[in-house]
């Protein structure tokens, strides 16, 4: 009888230990989603979401303008709190027509994520374009308060037939910022005359209409392949400077595709930051997940967190 009791106690302890280990691993997986800053980095996490934290999209509305806007909210008061920048951020849906859902639709849907497990992600769909500039960026209004530097990371999945969709000399935008009147940074995927995809970035003056075009600098990369039909890990860093210590850096799955060092600022402060966007020469859909925003490189200067 005593032996039976001892065996029963040992089995109970074993079960409790297994449950504890399972719970610890699950909690460890959750916390590992946030990269631990490198010991030489003083980066601060500003925002993070994987669309799992009770995130919801509100109904699109005009907000007193000619185009449409859509807000996103999260009920939890943590780093996943939408909107970014205390209400000064929203999806800008650039369509003038009344039937917005015939043109653009944002959805939060279940899918297989970048880690090959079921997750919720943002599905951005442009069904047709009213104008060449029809797009749906997540737009942050800075109210002319200069942002000196920013690190942006997110998971992105583009259509498997992206090359065919864009056609010859097509394009899509990954991220942008614009000043009041003198400077825009834009990161792209382009296609050449043979429909081959490649990376492109530049600083130019496409901020106001009816001004002579000027490109201040550009960089391209035709060596690192553009992932299609599968998730990619996008990392962006930019530093604003009117001197030669400015920087624009883009990596895909840990591979550096753009690394520009030089002037990234003229006079005006940044007016809007388009954190990510669905904006292309043709209608297309894309998936976004695992968004992080930091005020510096979180894993060490010029180092990928991939």
C-alpha positions, 0 to 999 in steps of 0.5 A, spaced: 500 500 500 505 504 501 509 503 495 503 504 491 502 511 494 509 513 493 508 511 486 502 515 485 505 521 488 511 520 483 506 520 477 503 526 480 509 530 481 511 528 474 505 530 471 506 537 474 513 538 472 511 536 465 505 542 465 510 547 468 515 545 462 510 546 457 507 553 460 514 555 461 516 554 453 509 557 451 511 563 455 518 563 452 515 563 445 511 569 446 516 573 450 521 572 444 517 575 439 520 582 442 528 582 440 532 583 446 536 589 445 544 588 444 548 590 449 551 596 446 544 598 443 540 603 447 534 602 443 527 603 445 521 599 443 515 604 441 510 599 438 509 592 437 503 588 434 502 581 431 494 582 430 493 577 436 491 582 441 484 583 440 485 588 434 480 590 430 478 594 424 473 600 425 468 602 419 471 606 414 469 613 414 470 620 410 473 624 416 470 630 413 475 629 407 474 627 400 477 620 401 476 615 406 480 613 412 480 607 417 482 606 424 485 600 427 484 599 435 486 594 440 483 593 447 490 592 451 494 598 454 501 595 452 506 596 446 500 593 441 496 599 443 493 602 436 493 607 434 500 609 434 502 616 436 496 618 440 490 618 435 494 621 429 495 615 425 490 611 420 489 607 414 489 612 408 484 609 403 485 614 397 479 613 393 474 619 392 468 614 390 462 612 395 463 605 394 470 604 398 469 596 398 469 596 391 476 599 391 480 597 397 479 593 403 483 591 409 481 585 413 484 581 419 484 574 417 487 567 420 493 565 415 499 561 416 504 566 418 512 567 417 513 561 423 509 556 419 503 556 424 496 559 424 496 566 426 492 573 425 495 578 420 493 584 416 490 582 409 490 589 404 487 588 398 486 593 392 481 590 388 481 596 382 484 603 382 480 609 381 487 613 380 494 611 379 495 614 386 490 609 389 493 606 395 492 604 402 498 606 407 498 606 414 499 613 415 502 617 421 502 624 422 507 627 425 504 635 425 511 637 423 515 634 429 522 632 426 523 624 427 530 624 427 531 616 426 526 610 426 527 602 425 521 599 422 520 591 422 514 587 419 513 581 416 510 581 408 507 576 403 506 578 396 503 575 391 506 569 388 505 572 381 508 579 383 512 579 376 506 578 372 502 582 375 507 588 375 509 587 368 514 591 365 517 596 368 512 596 374 513 598 381 510 597 388 512 601 395 514 598 401 515 604 406 515 612 405 516 618 409 515 626 406 516 632 409 512 639 408 515 641 401 522 639 400 523 631 401 521 624 400 524 617 402 521 611 398 523 604 398 521 600 392 520 593 388 521 594 381 521 590 375 525 591 369 523 591 361 524 583 362 519 583 368 525 581 373 524 584 380 529 588 384 530 593 389 530 600 389 530 606 394 531 614 393 530 621 396 527 625 391 522 632 391 515 628 390 511 632 395 508 638 392 505 638 385 507 642 379 514 642 381 520 640 377 522 633 379 529 632 382 532 626 385 537 627 390 540 620 390 538 613 389 540 606 390 538 599 387 540 592 388 539 586 383 542 581 386 538 579 392 532 576 390 525 578 391 521 573 395 514 572 392 508 567 395 512 567 401 513 571 408 519 575 408 522 579 414 523 586 412 527 591 416 528 598 415 532 604 418 533 611 416 536 617 420 535 624 418 541 628 417 543 634 412 550 632 413 553 626 410 551 622 417 544 620 414 542 613 413 537 609 409 538 601 410 533 596 408 534 588 409 530 582 407 531 576 411 537 578 414 540 580 407 542 588 406 539 590 400 540 598 401 545 601 405 545 609 403 550 613 407 549 621 406 544 627 406 537 625 408 534 632 410 534 639 407 530 644 411 523 641 412 521 636 418 517 630 416 510 631 416 508 624 415 510 617 415 507 611 411 510 605 416 507 600 410 503 601 404 499 597 399 501 602 393 503 599 386 502 600 379 497 595 379 491 593 383 494 587 388 493 584 395 498 583 400 499 580 407 502 584 413 504 581 420 509 582 426 510 590 426 515 593 430 517 600 431 524 602 435 527 609 436 534 605 434 537 599 431 535 594 437 540 588 435 546 593 434 548 598 429 547 596 422 545 589 425 539 585 422 535 582 428 533 576 423 
